Amino acid sequence: MKLILLSGGSGKRLWPLSNDTRSKQFLRVLEANDNSKQSMVQRVWEQLKTVGLDKSSAIATSKIQKEMIHNQIGLDVPIVTEPERRDTFPAIALAASYLYSVEKVAEDETVVVLPVDPYVEDGFFERVKDLESVINNSEADLALIGVKPTYPSSKYGYIVPNEDKGEYVEVSHFTEKPTEENAQKLIDEKALWNCGVFAFKLGYILDLLREKNLPLEHELLNANYSDLPKISFDYEVVEKANKIVALQYDGYWKDLGTWNTLTEEMASNQIGKGVICEESTNTHLINELDIPVTVIGGKDLVVAASPDGILVSDKASSPKIKELIKDFDNPPMYEERIWGWSRTLDYSTYENKEEMVTKRICIYEGKNSTYHYHNLRDEVWTIVKGEGELVLDDGITRVKAGDVVHIPAKKKHGVKAISELEFIEVQTGSGISEEDIHRLAFEWEEILAYFKQSKASVIS
């Protein structure tokens, strides 16, 4: 059995902490077993290791999230990267082609697709293992996991059963987000919450690609990704399946997609600088800024502050945030990378269309940036903490707190932190963007080999 974990979305219902590069699954607000803070994706990956499924798992995601995944759960996890965002069916089809042509998985192998961020007990993943026998014994096109509802919720979709076969139920149809009154009627009919987990034989998806005259080879499908229909897996596959069955899961399951649900699972009502006074009841403060935030007399509030913005909301009303910020088009102000993090401090555009971007950047001890250059901007680095090795064209030199480095456009550069390194980077130019990064080497050993080949000079 193979698992495909879907990691996508911008998590705008958890703005301002979540953005296009740091979606909800990457927010470190949950408590780990060692009392440290962990994200949803870190929690799930830990659970997969506990039940022995991590070696069978791959993550399907966008290019923009790949580095975040590596940063949080390591470099060993297989990642299938979409060349562009095209909804869940293309993402799953691309992952299926990866399993088939790269990992050489047989067409009769069971594949399970699930979100990368369910909030569940370990027993949920033990139940996932049962999908393999169900898909074999039922001869169904698809096998799902449905959660036994604990209350009539209007937030979830429902799997409505047709016939109970003991090990599983045959599915009659699906109902999306009913009213609470209708939800209760569905529960009386033994309907289950749809948690977005489904299994199929690998060949079932490959046959769909064959019908569309699309390549099965991963490299070719990736190159022709725009030919795949931009449609959800539900519409393209689930609605057209001839036979669907479902397993019931009776344990704890929760979608932490909004502030009111996420704060219910946080171990502490405060993260970051600030004060919540005693008369503030059921109030949470999550502050990523370096300035304190004080909450006085609030009730049932969430106060969240990050470089991307500040939210003050009644918890029950917090899901409305996605609609309210839909027209925001600011680039992410905070990003986590495999080598550290970057925080935008200021952005300005002048009358002559020249731009200036100021960032605070941290490179973790022993980590390094890529070796790269920019065509459209100059950079000035002011080192404020730590020590590192700086690569500038074909020379390597030491830098430390207090040093100032000028990096003109087209100058090849990169840096490795000997101790944790922080610097203020001021970018100036026209057309400053993430697209203007031309990478030449990634690993430090690769960079050193590049210098050795070019007979680089090393300055002590």
ZATORMAR-457092 format. One record per residue (C-alpha): chain; y, z, x. Coordinates in steps of 0.001 Angstrom, whole numbers. Layout:
N
unit, py, pz, px
A, Y, Z, X
...
END
This chain:
460
unit, py, pz, px
A, 0, 0, 0
A, 3505, -864, 1176
A, 6831, 607, 52
A, 10165, -1184, -205
A, 13127, 1181, -548
A, 16271, -400, -1977
A, 19507, 747, -369
A, 22618, -859, -1801
A, 25704, -313, -3880
A, 29045, 1229, -3017
A, 28567, 4429, -5011
A, 32044, 4244, -6517
A, 31225, 7056, -8950
A, 31330, 9344, -5882
A, 34698, 8103, -4644
A, 36528, 9021, -2408
A, 33625, 10089, -173
A, 31611, 6957, -874
A, 32729, 3447, 11
A, 31206, 41, 826
A, 29827, 1191, 4178
A, 29000, 4791, 3228
A, 27384, 4645, -207
A, 26308, 7741, -2128
A, 22897, 7901, -417
A, 24572, 8563, 2943
A, 26778, 11531, 1945
A, 25696, 14661, 3833
A, 26188, 17198, 1044
A, 22636, 18422, 352
A, 21013, 21329, 2170
A, 18077, 20670, 4499
A, 15254, 23113, 5218
A, 17063, 24308, 8364
A, 20261, 24955, 6324
A, 22035, 21950, 7877
A, 23656, 19292, 5705
A, 21637, 16169, 4934
A, 22085, 13001, 2898
A, 19925, 11681, 61
A, 18366, 9022, 2309
A, 17557, 11619, 4982
A, 15952, 13845, 2356
A, 13804, 11015, 960
A, 12703, 9841, 4413
A, 11697, 13415, 5279
A, 9639, 13565, 2074
A, 7944, 10245, 2875
A, 6929, 11679, 6246
A, 5566, 14802, 4531
A, 3241, 12782, 2269
A, 2355, 10224, 4957
A, 4144, 7189, 3512
A, 6859, 6636, 6128
A, 4715, 4300, 8271
A, 4108, 2115, 5209
A, 7791, 1874, 4257
A, 10611, -593, 4885
A, 14226, -457, 3686
A, 15949, -3451, 2103
A, 19712, -3287, 2535
A, 22900, -5192, 3323
A, 24245, -5888, 6804
A, 27040, -3413, 6251
A, 24609, -494, 5667
A, 22059, -1250, 8393
A, 23870, 703, 11076
A, 24327, 3717, 8788
A, 20584, 3821, 8080
A, 19772, 3704, 11799
A, 22351, 6417, 12417
A, 20838, 8777, 9847
A, 17078, 8247, 10081
A, 16523, 6564, 13446
A, 15821, 3178, 14981
A, 12101, 3020, 14163
A, 12439, 2352, 10426
A, 11846, -1326, 9546
A, 14931, -2805, 7871
A, 15120, -6052, 5912
A, 18751, -7143, 5950
A, 20285, -9366, 3305
A, 22640, -12005, 4759
A, 24779, -11498, 1617
A, 24662, -9340, -1506
A, 22824, -11134, -4330
A, 21393, -8389, -6622
A, 17942, -6784, -6662
A, 15620, -9761, -7249
A, 16748, -11655, -4117
A, 16611, -8439, -2068
A, 13046, -7701, -3182
A, 11968, -11327, -2703
A, 13339, -11304, 854
A, 11521, -8032, 1580
A, 8308, -9516, 153
A, 8626, -12511, 2500
A, 9092, -10061, 5387
A, 5894, -8211, 4487
A, 4002, -11484, 4152
A, 5165, -13475, 7175
A, 6295, -10789, 9646
A, 4008, -7825, 8933
A, 1154, -10153, 7844
A, 417, -8172, 4671
A, -2290, -9708, 2466
A, -1325, -11152, -922
A, -3610, -8713, -2789
A, -1870, -5681, -1210
A, 0, -3372, -3585
A, 3770, -3166, -3030
A, 5888, -382, -4542
A, 9651, -764, -4926
A, 11836, 2298, -5431
A, 15433, 3441, -4902
A, 16208, 5017, -1547
A, 17884, 8047, -3131
A, 15892, 9760, -5941
A, 16272, 13540, -6051
A, 12679, 14641, -6563
A, 9966, 17021, -5424
A, 7359, 15931, -2858
A, 4879, 15572, -5732
A, 6797, 12514, -6944
A, 5713, 10576, -3853
A, 2135, 11763, -4293
A, 2361, 10195, -7750
A, 3671, 6982, -6166
A, 366, 6751, -4277
A, -1467, 6579, -7626
A, 223, 3277, -8449
A, -2197, 1441, -6148
A, -5277, 2346, -8202
A, -3412, 1751, -11478
A, -2325, -1775, -10544
A, -5932, -2513, -9515
A, -7648, -948, -12551
A, -5232, -2149, -15242
A, -4922, -5769, -14070
A, -1268, -5512, -15101
A, 1508, -7620, -13600
A, 3609, -4508, -13009
A, 2957, -750, -12903
A, 5888, 1653, -13296
A, 6495, 5364, -12987
A, 8161, 6989, -15981
A, 9587, 10502, -15939
A, 8766, 12814, -18845
A, 12212, 13538, -20377
A, 13489, 17113, -20471
A, 16326, 16405, -22918
A, 17657, 13458, -24988
A, 19877, 11770, -22402
A, 22107, 8775, -23077
A, 22480, 8133, -19318
A, 19011, 6722, -18646
A, 16887, 3798, -19739
A, 13602, 4489, -21570
A, 10089, 3083, -21226
A, 8578, 2906, -24714
A, 4749, 3085, -24715
A, 2418, 998, -26830
A, -1044, 2426, -26135
A, -2269, 5416, -24122
A, -5112, 4423, -21801
A, -5584, 7895, -20313
A, -4776, 7115, -16669
A, -1692, 5175, -17746
A, 98, 3843, -20838
A, 654, 235, -21753
A, 4359, -545, -22146
A, 5702, -1906, -25429
A, 9348, -2435, -24486
A, 12408, -918, -22808
A, 15536, 646, -24300
A, 18717, 944, -22232
A, 20954, 4028, -22521
A, 20576, 4890, -26225
A, 22697, 7395, -28104
A, 21470, 10976, -27859
A, 20224, 10766, -31452
A, 18178, 7645, -30701
A, 17061, 9156, -27406
A, 15496, 12050, -29300
A, 13624, 9587, -31536
A, 12346, 7805, -28426
A, 11168, 11095, -26936
A, 9309, 11805, -30186
A, 7552, 8456, -29589
A, 6582, 9734, -26098
A, 8994, 7403, -24330
A, 9663, 8046, -20635
A, 12794, 7868, -18489
A, 12828, 4695, -16406
A, 13399, 5797, -12794
A, 13370, 2312, -11262
A, 9953, 2520, -9564
A, 7520, -359, -10014
A, 4441, -1740, -8270
A, 2904, -5221, -8074
A, 568, -7281, -5940
A, 2467, -8978, -3118
A, 1117, -12338, -4295
A, 2771, -11858, -7704
A, 6263, -12136, -6141
A, 5181, -14831, -3692
A, 3969, -16939, -6625
A, 7447, -16676, -8187
A, 8929, -18017, -4945
A, 6397, -20851, -4943
A, 7374, -21747, -8522
A, 11008, -21990, -7414
A, 10061, -24127, -4379
A, 11446, -21462, -2066
A, 9961, -20737, 1384
A, 7643, -17765, 1915
A, 8487, -17469, 5606
A, 11028, -14709, 6101
A, 13189, -16598, 8588
A, 13410, -19660, 6352
A, 14073, -17675, 3169
A, 16762, -15713, 4976
A, 18413, -18980, 6049
A, 18267, -20254, 2447
A, 19121, -16950, 797
A, 21956, -18427, -1261
A, 19368, -20590, -3087
A, 17874, -17478, -4695
A, 19220, -16724, -8187
A, 21792, -13938, -8229
A, 19990, -11814, -10796
A, 18426, -8372, -11149
A, 14690, -7784, -10760
A, 14644, -6442, -14319
A, 15906, -9720, -15807
A, 14069, -12108, -13489
A, 10688, -10342, -13297
A, 10232, -7326, -15581
A, 11354, -9027, -18794
A, 9044, -12002, -18117
A, 5922, -10021, -17193
A, 2910, -10420, -19504
A, 1485, -6940, -19061
A, 3241, -3787, -17862
A, 1787, -295, -17567
A, 3346, 3034, -16651
A, 2294, 6298, -15018
A, 3832, 9521, -16294
A, 5475, 11929, -13836
A, 5979, 15458, -15163
A, 7908, 16965, -12239
A, 11577, 17292, -11342
A, 13611, 14079, -11111
A, 17347, 13548, -11090
A, 19798, 10734, -10448
A, 22604, 12128, -8296
A, 24920, 9227, -9022
A, 27971, 11128, -10305
A, 29961, 14117, -9164
A, 28815, 16269, -12080
A, 25116, 15720, -11235
A, 25551, 15861, -7451
A, 27437, 19167, -7459
A, 24600, 20742, -9465
A, 22318, 20284, -6455
A, 24739, 21313, -3703
A, 23771, 24574, -2005
A, 27418, 25598, -1570
A, 30445, 25075, -3787
A, 32619, 24327, -739
A, 32309, 21934, 2196
A, 35224, 21616, 4614
A, 38574, 23372, 5038
A, 40135, 25155, 2112
A, 39977, 28034, -360
A, 38599, 28298, -3896
A, 40054, 31411, -5506
A, 37769, 33808, -7396
A, 39052, 32896, -10859
A, 38061, 29238, -10300
A, 34697, 28960, -12067
A, 32055, 26251, -11627
A, 34399, 24436, -9237
A, 33390, 22479, -6127
A, 35538, 21488, -3146
A, 34385, 18800, -714
A, 37013, 18196, 1948
A, 36611, 15806, 4905
A, 40242, 16040, 5987
A, 41554, 18249, 8783
A, 44048, 19909, 6445
A, 43095, 22734, 4066
A, 42863, 22259, 294
A, 43407, 25228, -2047
A, 42104, 25409, -5608
A, 43557, 28068, -7923
A, 42458, 28763, -11483
A, 40352, 25641, -11890
A, 37367, 25527, -14226
A, 34515, 22968, -14134
A, 36379, 20931, -11507
A, 35376, 18760, -8583
A, 37990, 18339, -5842
A, 37012, 15758, -3216
A, 39214, 14666, -314
A, 38504, 12073, 2383
A, 40483, 9532, 4432
A, 39897, 7084, 1532
A, 41666, 9228, -1079
A, 41717, 12446, -3108
A, 39991, 13130, -6423
A, 40686, 16014, -8808
A, 38534, 15764, -11914
A, 36887, 17676, -14682
A, 33164, 17363, -13895
A, 32247, 15968, -17289
A, 34901, 13250, -16920
A, 34115, 12356, -13305
A, 31856, 9321, -14129
A, 34992, 7507, -15338
A, 36172, 7189, -11736
A, 34311, 3878, -11199
A, 36400, 2151, -13859
A, 39676, 3722, -12740
A, 39366, 2606, -9099
A, 37938, -878, -9734
A, 41142, -2547, -8509
A, 41311, -578, -5243
A, 40818, -3038, -2378
A, 41584, -891, 667
A, 39074, -1215, 3516
A, 36942, 1896, 4227
A, 38948, 4496, 6143
A, 35885, 6351, 7449
A, 32698, 4819, 8830
A, 29589, 6251, 10458
A, 28010, 4147, 13170
A, 24841, 4448, 15202
A, 26965, 5561, 18161
A, 29303, 7958, 16323
A, 32102, 7577, 13796
A, 35462, 5918, 13250
A, 38379, 7134, 11123
A, 41418, 4987, 10320
A, 44622, 7005, 10670
A, 47243, 4369, 9887
A, 47626, 712, 8944
A, 50893, -1251, 8917
A, 51967, -4876, 8442
A, 55367, -5980, 9733
A, 57766, -8729, 8592
A, 56512, -11148, 11262
A, 52944, -10617, 9878
A, 51957, -8649, 12945
A, 49595, -5769, 12147
A, 48952, -2345, 13627
A, 45838, -243, 13001
A, 45379, 3234, 14470
A, 41898, 4773, 14611
A, 40328, 7972, 15890
A, 36917, 7148, 17346
A, 34094, 9406, 18505
A, 31183, 8255, 20689
A, 28339, 10794, 20758
A, 27036, 12021, 24106
A, 24637, 9490, 25606
A, 25554, 6789, 23058
A, 27486, 3583, 23678
A, 29441, 945, 21806
A, 28423, -2685, 22082
A, 29775, -4931, 24830
A, 32170, -7233, 22976
A, 35610, -8828, 22794
A, 38289, -9700, 20214
A, 40285, -12910, 19980
A, 43107, -11751, 17705
A, 44070, -8275, 18824
A, 45028, -6128, 21796
A, 43866, -2518, 22004
A, 45225, 582, 23707
A, 42888, 3564, 24052
A, 44140, 7084, 24723
A, 41199, 9260, 25731
A, 41607, 12722, 24180
A, 38212, 14353, 24768
A, 35199, 14056, 27039
A, 34199, 11617, 29744
A, 32650, 8179, 29727
A, 31865, 4944, 31538
A, 34118, 2055, 30578
A, 33023, -1562, 30918
A, 35985, -3932, 31270
A, 35071, -7560, 31942
A, 32843, -7345, 35036
A, 33765, -3855, 36246
A, 32644, -315, 35344
A, 34873, 2705, 35783
A, 34999, 6344, 34689
A, 37431, 7482, 32002
A, 38294, 11027, 30922
A, 40689, 12956, 28692
A, 44283, 11925, 29450
A, 43483, 8370, 30548
A, 45120, 5390, 28843
A, 43337, 2028, 28802
A, 44883, -1342, 27862
A, 42426, -3950, 26571
A, 44061, -7355, 25992
A, 42629, -9886, 23546
A, 39551, -11747, 24870
A, 38842, -8990, 27406
A, 35165, -8016, 27286
A, 34654, -4264, 26956
A, 32396, -1403, 25922
A, 32043, 2316, 26597
A, 29286, 4905, 27019
A, 29884, 8629, 26498
A, 28761, 10853, 29358
A, 29901, 13791, 27243
A, 31077, 13446, 23637
A, 34018, 11081, 23894
A, 36989, 10814, 21538
A, 39922, 8445, 21806
A, 42807, 7119, 19755
A, 42639, 3342, 19454
A, 45772, 1373, 18546
A, 45072, -2238, 17545
A, 47934, -4766, 17439
A, 47798, -8423, 16529
A, 47580, -10808, 13603
A, 44496, -11191, 11412
A, 42900, -7903, 12433
A, 39475, -7657, 10805
A, 35864, -6642, 11425
A, 34976, -10341, 11653
A, 36895, -10572, 14936
A, 34182, -8770, 16900
A, 32115, -10953, 19223
A, 29186, -8938, 20569
A, 27518, -9858, 23869
A, 25137, -6927, 24459
A, 24019, -3818, 22601
A, 21916, -1403, 24683
A, 23449, 120, 27822
A, 20545, -1087, 29966
A, 21175, -4584, 28619
A, 24841, -4282, 29579
A, 23985, -3084, 33099
A, 21528, -5964, 33504
A, 24323, -8316, 32445
A, 26484, -6923, 35267
A, 23719, -7065, 37813
A, 23219, -10715, 36991
A, 26945, -11415, 37331
A, 27215, -9286, 40534
A, 29606, -6867, 38874
A, 31616, -4430, 40913
A, 31273, -722, 40237
A, 34386, 1371, 40824
A, 33804, 5077, 41458
END
